[in-house]
Amino acid sequence: MMLGLATSLEAGTLTLSATPILVTVEEGGEVVAAALRTPPHNLLITRASDGAIAGLIAALRAQGVALPGVMGPAGDAERFAAAWGGER
């Protein structure tokens, strides 16, 4: 789903009501997690370690992002949601 949305964004074929959010987390020069949101929809995340989830959350909080929810691999999305809710 994330790749399809990113491809549509790049091609300009996706109509959005607000600016999309695209975030990557790098460790040692390699991308270890990514997230994409096309408002008003939920944030989509890839598989992510606890450290990568913390990095995603820090980047989103720094930009003042509000999220309606998160989607992704079950365990990763659950850990993201728990961490996101715990930092309020």
Gaussian input, Z-matrix of N, CA and C with variables (Angstrom, degrees):
# hf/3-21g

backbone

0 1
 N
 C     1     B1
 C     2     B2     1     A1
 N     3     B3     2     A2     1     D1
 C     4     B4     3     A3     2     D2
 C     5     B5     4     A4     3     D3
 N     6     B6     5     A5     4     D4
 C     7     B7     6     A6     5     D5
 C     8     B8     7     A7     6     D6
 N     9     B9     8     A8     7     D7
 C    10    B10     9     A9     8     D8
 C    11    B11    10    A10     9     D9
 N    12    B12    11    A11    10    D10
 C    13    B13    12    A12    11    D11
 C    14    B14    13    A13    12    D12
 N    15    B15    14    A14    13    D13
 C    16    B16    15    A15    14    D14
 C    17    B17    16    A16    15    D15
 N    18    B18    17    A17    16    D16
 C    19    B19    18    A18    17    D17
 C    20    B20    19    A19    18    D18
 N    21    B21    20    A20    19    D19
 C    22    B22    21    A21    20    D20
 C    23    B23    22    A22    21    D21
 N    24    B24    23    A23    22    D22
 C    25    B25    24    A24    23    D23
 C    26    B26    25    A25    24    D24
 N    27    B27    26    A26    25    D25
 C    28    B28    27    A27    26    D26
 C    29    B29    28    A28    27    D27
 N    30    B30    29    A29    28    D28
 C    31    B31    30    A30    29    D29
 C    32    B32    31    A31    30    D30
 N    33    B33    32    A32    31    D31
 C    34    B34    33    A33    32    D32
 C    35    B35    34    A34    33    D33
 N    36    B36    35    A35    34    D34
 C    37    B37    36    A36    35    D35
 C    38    B38    37    A37    36    D36
 N    39    B39    38    A38    37    D37
 C    40    B40    39    A39    38    D38
 C    41    B41    40    A40    39    D39
 N    42    B42    41    A41    40    D40
 C    43    B43    42    A42    41    D41
 C    44    B44    43    A43    42    D42
 N    45    B45    44    A44    43    D43
 C    46    B46    45    A45    44    D44
 C    47    B47    46    A46    45    D45
 N    48    B48    47    A47    46    D46
 C    49    B49    48    A48    47    D47
 C    50    B50    49    A49    48    D48
 N    51    B51    50    A50    49    D49
 C    52    B52    51    A51    50    D50
 C    53    B53    52    A52    51    D51
 N    54    B54    53    A53    52    D52
 C    55    B55    54    A54    53    D53
 C    56    B56    55    A55    54    D54
 N    57    B57    56    A56    55    D55
 C    58    B58    57    A57    56    D56
 C    59    B59    58    A58    57    D57
 N    60    B60    59    A59    58    D58
 C    61    B61    60    A60    59    D59
 C    62    B62    61    A61    60    D60
 N    63    B63    62    A62    61    D61
 C    64    B64    63    A63    62    D62
 C    65    B65    64    A64    63    D63
 N    66    B66    65    A65    64    D64
 C    67    B67    66    A66    65    D65
 C    68    B68    67    A67    66    D66
 N    69    B69    68    A68    67    D67
 C    70    B70    69    A69    68    D68
 C    71    B71    70    A70    69    D69
 N    72    B72    71    A71    70    D70
 C    73    B73    72    A72    71    D71
 C    74    B74    73    A73    72    D72
 N    75    B75    74    A74    73    D73
 C    76    B76    75    A75    74    D74
 C    77    B77    76    A76    75    D75
 N    78    B78    77    A77    76    D76
 C    79    B79    78    A78    77    D77
 C    80    B80    79    A79    78    D78
 N    81    B81    80    A80    79    D79
 C    82    B82    81    A81    80    D80
 C    83    B83    82    A82    81    D81
 N    84    B84    83    A83    82    D82
 C    85    B85    84    A84    83    D83
 C    86    B86    85    A85    84    D84
 N    87    B87    86    A86    85    D85
 C    88    B88    87    A87    86    D86
 C    89    B89    88    A88    87    D87
 N    90    B90    89    A89    88    D88
 C    91    B91    90    A90    89    D89
 C    92    B92    91    A91    90    D90
 N    93    B93    92    A92    91    D91
 C    94    B94    93    A93    92    D92
 C    95    B95    94    A94    93    D93
 N    96    B96    95    A95    94    D94
 C    97    B97    96    A96    95    D95
 C    98    B98    97    A97    96    D96
 N    99    B99    98    A98    97    D97
 C   100   B100    99    A99    98    D98
 C   101   B101   100   A100    99    D99
 N   102   B102   101   A101   100   D100
 C   103   B103   102   A102   101   D101
 C   104   B104   103   A103   102   D102
 N   105   B105   104   A104   103   D103
 C   106   B106   105   A105   104   D104
 C   107   B107   106   A106   105   D105
 N   108   B108   107   A107   106   D106
 C   109   B109   108   A108   107   D107
 C   110   B110   109   A109   108   D108
 N   111   B111   110   A110   109   D109
 C   112   B112   111   A111   110   D110
 C   113   B113   112   A112   111   D111
 N   114   B114   113   A113   112   D112
 C   115   B115   114   A114   113   D113
 C   116   B116   115   A115   114   D114
 N   117   B117   116   A116   115   D115
 C   118   B118   117   A117   116   D116
 C   119   B119   118   A118   117   D117
 N   120   B120   119   A119   118   D118
 C   121   B121   120   A120   119   D119
 C   122   B122   121   A121   120   D120
 N   123   B123   122   A122   121   D121
 C   124   B124   123   A123   122   D122
 C   125   B125   124   A124   123   D123
 N   126   B126   125   A125   124   D124
 C   127   B127   126   A126   125   D125
 C   128   B128   127   A127   126   D126
 N   129   B129   128   A128   127   D127
 C   130   B130   129   A129   128   D128
 C   131   B131   130   A130   129   D129
 N   132   B132   131   A131   130   D130
 C   133   B133   132   A132   131   D131
 C   134   B134   133   A133   132   D132
 N   135   B135   134   A134   133   D133
 C   136   B136   135   A135   134   D134
 C   137   B137   136   A136   135   D135
 N   138   B138   137   A137   136   D136
 C   139   B139   138   A138   137   D137
 C   140   B140   139   A139   138   D138
 N   141   B141   140   A140   139   D139
 C   142   B142   141   A141   140   D140
 C   143   B143   142   A142   141   D141
 N   144   B144   143   A143   142   D142
 C   145   B145   144   A144   143   D143
 C   146   B146   145   A145   144   D144
 N   147   B147   146   A146   145   D145
 C   148   B148   147   A147   146   D146
 C   149   B149   148   A148   147   D147
 N   150   B150   149   A149   148   D148
 C   151   B151   150   A150   149   D149
 C   152   B152   151   A151   150   D150
 N   153   B153   152   A152   151   D151
 C   154   B154   153   A153   152   D152
 C   155   B155   154   A154   153   D153
 N   156   B156   155   A155   154   D154
 C   157   B157   156   A156   155   D155
 C   158   B158   157   A157   156   D156
 N   159   B159   158   A158   157   D157
 C   160   B160   159   A159   158   D158
 C   161   B161   160   A160   159   D159
 N   162   B162   161   A161   160   D160
 C   163   B163   162   A162   161   D161
 C   164   B164   163   A163   162   D162
 N   165   B165   164   A164   163   D163
 C   166   B166   165   A165   164   D164
 C   167   B167   166   A166   165   D165
 N   168   B168   167   A167   166   D166
 C   169   B169   168   A168   167   D167
 C   170   B170   169   A169   168   D168
 N   171   B171   170   A170   169   D169
 C   172   B172   171   A171   170   D170
 C   173   B173   172   A172   171   D171
 N   174   B174   173   A173   172   D172
 C   175   B175   174   A174   173   D173
 C   176   B176   175   A175   174   D174
 N   177   B177   176   A176   175   D175
 C   178   B178   177   A177   176   D176
 C   179   B179   178   A178   177   D177
 N   180   B180   179   A179   178   D178
 C   181   B181   180   A180   179   D179
 C   182   B182   181   A181   180   D180
 N   183   B183   182   A182   181   D181
 C   184   B184   183   A183   182   D182
 C   185   B185   184   A184   183   D183
 N   186   B186   185   A185   184   D184
 C   187   B187   186   A186   185   D185
 C   188   B188   187   A187   186   D186
 N   189   B189   188   A188   187   D187
 C   190   B190   189   A189   188   D188
 C   191   B191   190   A190   189   D189
 N   192   B192   191   A191   190   D190
 C   193   B193   192   A192   191   D191
 C   194   B194   193   A193   192   D192
 N   195   B195   194   A194   193   D193
 C   196   B196   195   A195   194   D194
 C   197   B197   196   A196   195   D195
 N   198   B198   197   A197   196   D196
 C   199   B199   198   A198   197   D197
 C   200   B200   199   A199   198   D198
 N   201   B201   200   A200   199   D199
 C   202   B202   201   A201   200   D200
 C   203   B203   202   A202   201   D201
 N   204   B204   203   A203   202   D202
 C   205   B205   204   A204   203   D203
 C   206   B206   205   A205   204   D204
 N   207   B207   206   A206   205   D205
 C   208   B208   207   A207   206   D206
 C   209   B209   208   A208   207   D207
 N   210   B210   209   A209   208   D208
 C   211   B211   210   A210   209   D209
 C   212   B212   211   A211   210   D210
 N   213   B213   212   A212   211   D211
 C   214   B214   213   A213   212   D212
 C   215   B215   214   A214   213   D213
 N   216   B216   215   A215   214   D214
 C   217   B217   216   A216   215   D215
 C   218   B218   217   A217   216   D216
 N   219   B219   218   A218   217   D217
 C   220   B220   219   A219   218   D218
 C   221   B221   220   A220   219   D219
 N   222   B222   221   A221   220   D220
 C   223   B223   222   A222   221   D221
 C   224   B224   223   A223   222   D222
 N   225   B225   224   A224   223   D223
 C   226   B226   225   A225   224   D224
 C   227   B227   226   A226   225   D225
 N   228   B228   227   A227   226   D226
 C   229   B229   228   A228   227   D227
 C   230   B230   229   A229   228   D228
 N   231   B231   230   A230   229   D229
 C   232   B232   231   A231   230   D230
 C   233   B233   232   A232   231   D231
 N   234   B234   233   A233   232   D232
 C   235   B235   234   A234   233   D233
 C   236   B236   235   A235   234   D234
 N   237   B237   236   A236   235   D235
 C   238   B238   237   A237   236   D236
 C   239   B239   238   A238   237   D237
 N   240   B240   239   A239   238   D238
 C   241   B241   240   A240   239   D239
 C   242   B242   241   A241   240   D240
 N   243   B243   242   A242   241   D241
 C   244   B244   243   A243   242   D242
 C   245   B245   244   A244   243   D243
 N   246   B246   245   A245   244   D244
 C   247   B247   246   A246   245   D245
 C   248   B248   247   A247   246   D246
 N   249   B249   248   A248   247   D247
 C   250   B250   249   A249   248   D248
 C   251   B251   250   A250   249   D249
 N   252   B252   251   A251   250   D250
 C   253   B253   252   A252   251   D251
 C   254   B254   253   A253   252   D252
 N   255   B255   254   A254   253   D253
 C   256   B256   255   A255   254   D254
 C   257   B257   256   A256   255   D255
 N   258   B258   257   A257   256   D256
 C   259   B259   258   A258   257   D257
 C   260   B260   259   A259   258   D258
 N   261   B261   260   A260   259   D259
 C   262   B262   261   A261   260   D260
 C   263   B263   262   A262   261   D261

   B1=1.4441
   B2=1.5330
   B3=1.3484
   B4=1.4585
   B5=1.5236
   B6=1.3166
   B7=1.4631
   B8=1.5288
   B9=1.3247
   B10=1.4637
   B11=1.5168
   B12=1.3309
   B13=1.4664
   B14=1.5239
   B15=1.3322
   B16=1.4672
   B17=1.5257
   B18=1.3132
   B19=1.4689
   B20=1.5205
   B21=1.3286
   B22=1.4718
   B23=1.5268
   B24=1.3271
   B25=1.4662
   B26=1.5198
   B27=1.3316
   B28=1.4590
   B29=1.5296
   B30=1.3288
   B31=1.4640
   B32=1.5226
   B33=1.3362
   B34=1.4575
   B35=1.5147
   B36=1.3235
   B37=1.4656
   B38=1.5231
   B39=1.3156
   B40=1.4555
   B41=1.5150
   B42=1.3163
   B43=1.4592
   B44=1.5207
   B45=1.3260
   B46=1.4595
   B47=1.5144
   B48=1.3387
   B49=1.4608
   B50=1.5280
   B51=1.3301
   B52=1.4699
   B53=1.5333
   B54=1.3132
   B55=1.4619
   B56=1.5278
   B57=1.3277
   B58=1.4679
   B59=1.5278
   B60=1.3255
   B61=1.4514
   B62=1.5249
   B63=1.3237
   B64=1.4625
   B65=1.5198
   B66=1.3244
   B67=1.4559
   B68=1.5233
   B69=1.3250
   B70=1.4587
   B71=1.5209
   B72=1.3193
   B73=1.4600
   B74=1.5189
   B75=1.3259
   B76=1.4588
   B77=1.5179
   B78=1.3129
   B79=1.4660
   B80=1.5168
   B81=1.3141
   B82=1.4510
   B83=1.5133
   B84=1.3307
   B85=1.4601
   B86=1.5171
   B87=1.3370
   B88=1.4663
   B89=1.5211
   B90=1.3220
   B91=1.4615
   B92=1.5280
   B93=1.3402
   B94=1.4621
   B95=1.5238
   B96=1.3317
   B97=1.4707
   B98=1.5221
   B99=1.3211
   B100=1.4606
   B101=1.5231
   B102=1.3245
   B103=1.4629
   B104=1.5212
   B105=1.3188
   B106=1.4654
   B107=1.5218
   B108=1.3222
   B109=1.4655
   B110=1.5130
   B111=1.3030
   B112=1.4613
   B113=1.5283
   B114=1.3536
   B115=1.4645
   B116=1.5297
   B117=1.3077
   B118=1.4647
   B119=1.5322
   B120=1.3006
   B121=1.4637
   B122=1.5213
   B123=1.3397
   B124=1.4608
   B125=1.5216
   B126=1.3154
   B127=1.4506
   B128=1.5279
   B129=1.3183
   B130=1.4656
   B131=1.5161
   B132=1.3389
   B133=1.4552
   B134=1.5269
   B135=1.3249
   B136=1.4526
   B137=1.5362
   B138=1.3177
   B139=1.4688
   B140=1.5179
   B141=1.3397
   B142=1.4592
   B143=1.5247
   B144=1.3157
   B145=1.4660
   B146=1.5269
   B147=1.3243
   B148=1.4664
   B149=1.5310
   B150=1.3362
   B151=1.4593
   B152=1.5129
   B153=1.3260
   B154=1.4657
   B155=1.5240
   B156=1.3233
   B157=1.4780
   B158=1.5201
   B159=1.3194
   B160=1.4700
   B161=1.5244
   B162=1.3330
   B163=1.4595
   B164=1.5098
   B165=1.3321
   B166=1.4734
   B167=1.5195
   B168=1.3234
   B169=1.4639
   B170=1.5305
   B171=1.3201
   B172=1.4669
   B173=1.5208
   B174=1.3314
   B175=1.4685
   B176=1.5269
   B177=1.3138
   B178=1.4675
   B179=1.5251
   B180=1.3191
   B181=1.4798
   B182=1.5329
   B183=1.3203
   B184=1.4640
   B185=1.5211
   B186=1.3095
   B187=1.4642
   B188=1.5298
   B189=1.3290
   B190=1.4676
   B191=1.5166
   B192=1.3254
   B193=1.4654
   B194=1.5247
   B195=1.3198
   B196=1.4694
   B197=1.5209
   B198=1.3111
   B199=1.4653
   B200=1.5215
   B201=1.3434
   B202=1.4616
   B203=1.5277
   B204=1.3354
   B205=1.4582
   B206=1.5080
   B207=1.3287
   B208=1.4583
   B209=1.5205
   B210=1.3309
   B211=1.4601
   B212=1.5224
   B213=1.3108
   B214=1.4531
   B215=1.5058
   B216=1.3302
   B217=1.4503
   B218=1.5366
   B219=1.3275
   B220=1.4650
   B221=1.5236
   B222=1.3086
   B223=1.4584
   B224=1.5156
   B225=1.3218
   B226=1.4585
   B227=1.5229
   B228=1.3231
   B229=1.4628
   B230=1.5278
   B231=1.3274
   B232=1.4676
   B233=1.5227
   B234=1.3407
   B235=1.4651
   B236=1.5186
   B237=1.3496
   B238=1.4623
   B239=1.5257
   B240=1.3473
   B241=1.4700
   B242=1.5115
   B243=1.3203
   B244=1.4690
   B245=1.5330
   B246=1.3220
   B247=1.4572
   B248=1.5298
   B249=1.3222
   B250=1.4694
   B251=1.5306
   B252=1.3287
   B253=1.4574
   B254=1.5208
   B255=1.3211
   B256=1.4471
   B257=1.5079
   B258=1.3303
   B259=1.4641
   B260=1.5258
   B261=1.2720
   B262=1.4728
   B263=1.4940
   A1=110.54
   A2=115.81
   A3=119.31
   A4=111.38
   A5=117.53
   A6=120.40
   A7=111.53
   A8=117.18
   A9=120.69
   A10=111.69
   A11=116.43
   A12=120.20
   A13=111.16
   A14=116.79
   A15=120.00
   A16=110.92
   A17=117.01
   A18=120.97
   A19=110.76
   A20=116.53
   A21=120.54
   A22=111.05
   A23=117.22
   A24=120.28
   A25=110.88
   A26=115.89
   A27=120.21
   A28=111.50
   A29=116.66
   A30=121.12
   A31=112.41
   A32=116.56
   A33=120.10
   A34=113.82
   A35=116.52
   A36=120.16
   A37=113.02
   A38=117.42
   A39=121.89
   A40=108.96
   A41=117.74
   A42=122.37
   A43=108.51
   A44=116.41
   A45=121.15
   A46=111.55
   A47=115.16
   A48=120.43
   A49=111.72
   A50=116.98
   A51=121.66
   A52=108.23
   A53=115.33
   A54=120.91
   A55=110.42
   A56=117.35
   A57=119.42
   A58=110.53
   A59=115.10
   A60=122.26
   A61=107.30
   A62=116.67
   A63=122.66
   A64=107.48
   A65=116.98
   A66=121.78
   A67=109.04
   A68=116.19
   A69=120.50
   A70=108.31
   A71=115.29
   A72=122.25
   A73=106.71
   A74=116.52
   A75=121.60
   A76=110.38
   A77=115.11
   A78=122.42
   A79=106.36
   A80=116.52
   A81=120.28
   A82=113.47
   A83=117.08
   A84=121.39
   A85=115.03
   A86=117.52
   A87=120.89
   A88=110.37
   A89=116.66
   A90=121.20
   A91=108.09
   A92=115.61
   A93=120.71
   A94=112.75
   A95=117.21
   A96=121.25
   A97=108.57
   A98=114.66
   A99=120.51
   A100=109.19
   A101=114.75
   A102=120.96
   A103=108.32
   A104=115.55
   A105=121.93
   A106=108.19
   A107=116.06
   A108=120.57
   A109=108.82
   A110=115.89
   A111=122.83
   A112=106.22
   A113=116.01
   A114=119.83
   A115=111.61
   A116=117.63
   A117=128.65
   A118=113.88
   A119=118.47
   A120=121.88
   A121=112.88
   A122=114.64
   A123=121.41
   A124=111.13
   A125=115.22
   A126=122.60
   A127=108.55
   A128=117.06
   A129=122.52
   A130=107.82
   A131=117.13
   A132=119.85
   A133=110.31
   A134=114.63
   A135=121.09
   A136=108.04
   A137=115.24
   A138=119.17
   A139=107.42
   A140=116.28
   A141=118.99
   A142=110.32
   A143=115.48
   A144=121.04
   A145=108.24
   A146=116.11
   A147=119.50
   A148=110.94
   A149=116.71
   A150=120.03
   A151=112.58
   A152=116.68
   A153=120.73
   A154=110.54
   A155=116.80
   A156=120.19
   A157=109.44
   A158=117.11
   A159=120.29
   A160=110.76
   A161=117.26
   A162=121.07
   A163=112.43
   A164=117.03
   A165=120.63
   A166=110.17
   A167=115.89
   A168=120.12
   A169=110.51
   A170=117.32
   A171=119.95
   A172=111.35
   A173=116.96
   A174=120.82
   A175=110.92
   A176=117.02
   A177=120.71
   A178=111.29
   A179=116.53
   A180=120.29
   A181=110.70
   A182=117.43
   A183=121.16
   A184=111.44
   A185=116.75
   A186=121.66
   A187=112.52
   A188=117.28
   A189=121.18
   A190=113.34
   A191=116.75
   A192=121.75
   A193=110.62
   A194=116.49
   A195=123.25
   A196=107.04
   A197=116.76
   A198=120.12
   A199=111.43
   A200=117.18
   A201=119.85
   A202=111.72
   A203=117.36
   A204=121.36
   A205=110.11
   A206=115.43
   A207=121.57
   A208=109.34
   A209=115.61
   A210=122.28
   A211=107.89
   A212=115.65
   A213=120.93
   A214=108.79
   A215=117.46
   A216=119.76
   A217=108.76
   A218=116.64
   A219=121.96
   A220=114.12
   A221=118.42
   A222=120.15
   A223=112.71
   A224=116.46
   A225=120.93
   A226=111.05
   A227=117.05
   A228=120.72
   A229=110.91
   A230=116.74
   A231=119.72
   A232=111.05
   A233=117.16
   A234=120.02
   A235=110.81
   A236=117.43
   A237=120.60
   A238=109.70
   A239=116.99
   A240=120.90
   A241=111.37
   A242=117.72
   A243=121.07
   A244=110.18
   A245=117.49
   A246=121.07
   A247=110.94
   A248=116.66
   A249=120.99
   A250=109.27
   A251=117.12
   A252=121.25
   A253=113.20
   A254=116.68
   A255=121.20
   A256=114.10
   A257=117.52
   A258=120.66
   A259=112.95
   A260=117.50
   A261=119.64
   A262=111.30
   D1=-44.90
   D2=-178.26
   D3=-61.61
   D4=-44.07
   D5=-179.76
   D6=-64.38
   D7=-39.05
   D8=177.86
   D9=-63.13
   D10=-43.41
   D11=178.19
   D12=-65.90
   D13=-43.35
   D14=179.48
   D15=-62.24
   D16=-39.97
   D17=178.04
   D18=-64.01
   D19=-41.89
   D20=178.49
   D21=-66.13
   D22=-38.27
   D23=176.72
   D24=-62.72
   D25=-45.70
   D26=-179.58
   D27=-63.20
   D28=-38.09
   D29=-178.72
   D30=-78.74
   D31=-13.39
   D32=-178.51
   D33=75.80
   D34=21.87
   D35=-177.53
   D36=-99.99
   D37=4.65
   D38=-179.47
   D39=-109.16
   D40=122.71
   D41=178.77
   D42=-90.30
   D43=125.93
   D44=-176.98
   D45=-120.55
   D46=151.67
   D47=176.85
   D48=-89.06
   D49=-12.78
   D50=179.93
   D51=-155.57
   D52=171.05
   D53=-179.35
   D54=-65.46
   D55=132.15
   D56=177.81
   D57=-71.13
   D58=159.77
   D59=177.48
   D60=-113.64
   D61=126.44
   D62=176.14
   D63=-130.40
   D64=124.97
   D65=-176.94
   D66=-135.31
   D67=139.15
   D68=170.03
   D69=-125.54
   D70=152.50
   D71=174.45
   D72=-118.12
   D73=129.26
   D74=179.44
   D75=-114.96
   D76=142.73
   D77=172.29
   D78=-132.97
   D79=124.92
   D80=179.77
   D81=60.15
   D82=32.45
   D83=178.76
   D84=80.61
   D85=3.90
   D86=178.70
   D87=-116.69
   D88=141.68
   D89=176.45
   D90=-72.32
   D91=123.77
   D92=-178.92
   D93=-112.58
   D94=-9.44
   D95=176.86
   D96=-163.44
   D97=155.68
   D98=177.61
   D99=-145.57
   D100=155.81
   D101=177.93
   D102=-143.66
   D103=149.18
   D104=179.50
   D105=-145.05
   D106=137.19
   D107=174.61
   D108=-137.26
   D109=130.20
   D110=172.24
   D111=-112.58
   D112=97.09
   D113=-176.99
   D114=-52.88
   D115=140.13
   D116=12.76
   D117=-96.39
   D118=19.10
   D119=-173.58
   D120=-79.95
   D121=169.96
   D122=178.61
   D123=-65.52
   D124=160.49
   D125=173.01
   D126=-73.75
   D127=135.20
   D128=174.05
   D129=-103.07
   D130=131.29
   D131=177.83
   D132=-125.04
   D133=156.73
   D134=174.34
   D135=-91.12
   D136=-178.97
   D137=170.78
   D138=-57.58
   D139=144.06
   D140=-176.34
   D141=-156.32
   D142=139.61
   D143=172.94
   D144=-72.83
   D145=169.54
   D146=176.85
   D147=-59.40
   D148=-39.12
   D149=178.09
   D150=-64.46
   D151=-39.88
   D152=178.36
   D153=-67.56
   D154=-39.21
   D155=176.80
   D156=-61.27
   D157=-43.71
   D158=177.59
   D159=-60.71
   D160=-39.04
   D161=177.47
   D162=-65.36
   D163=-42.45
   D164=177.05
   D165=-60.62
   D166=-46.83
   D167=-178.33
   D168=-62.88
   D169=-43.36
   D170=179.39
   D171=-60.59
   D172=-42.95
   D173=179.97
   D174=-64.79
   D175=-43.06
   D176=-179.15
   D177=-68.30
   D178=-42.65
   D179=178.68
   D180=-64.18
   D181=-38.37
   D182=179.70
   D183=-61.20
   D184=-28.76
   D185=179.31
   D186=-92.96
   D187=-0.12
   D188=178.72
   D189=71.21
   D190=29.45
   D191=-177.48
   D192=-74.02
   D193=135.86
   D194=170.75
   D195=-107.19
   D196=138.65
   D197=-177.01
   D198=-121.76
   D199=137.61
   D200=174.60
   D201=-81.34
   D202=-21.81
   D203=-178.28
   D204=173.66
   D205=-178.54
   D206=-178.34
   D207=-138.85
   D208=144.78
   D209=176.51
   D210=-130.99
   D211=148.54
   D212=178.00
   D213=163.04
   D214=-168.15
   D215=176.12
   D216=-53.49
   D217=134.55
   D218=-169.42
   D219=-47.49
   D220=-55.48
   D221=-177.05
   D222=-63.30
   D223=-39.62
   D224=-178.96
   D225=-68.85
   D226=-43.57
   D227=178.66
   D228=-64.43
   D229=-38.65
   D230=178.45
   D231=-65.69
   D232=-42.24
   D233=178.66
   D234=-66.73
   D235=-38.74
   D236=176.75
   D237=-61.03
   D238=-49.63
   D239=-178.08
   D240=-59.99
   D241=-42.11
   D242=179.77
   D243=-64.78
   D244=-43.50
   D245=-179.92
   D246=-68.54
   D247=-40.90
   D248=179.83
   D249=-62.20
   D250=-47.48
   D251=-179.46
   D252=-67.16
   D253=-31.19
   D254=-178.78
   D255=-75.56
   D256=-14.91
   D257=-177.73
   D258=-98.21
   D259=7.93
   D260=-178.90
   D261=-76.07

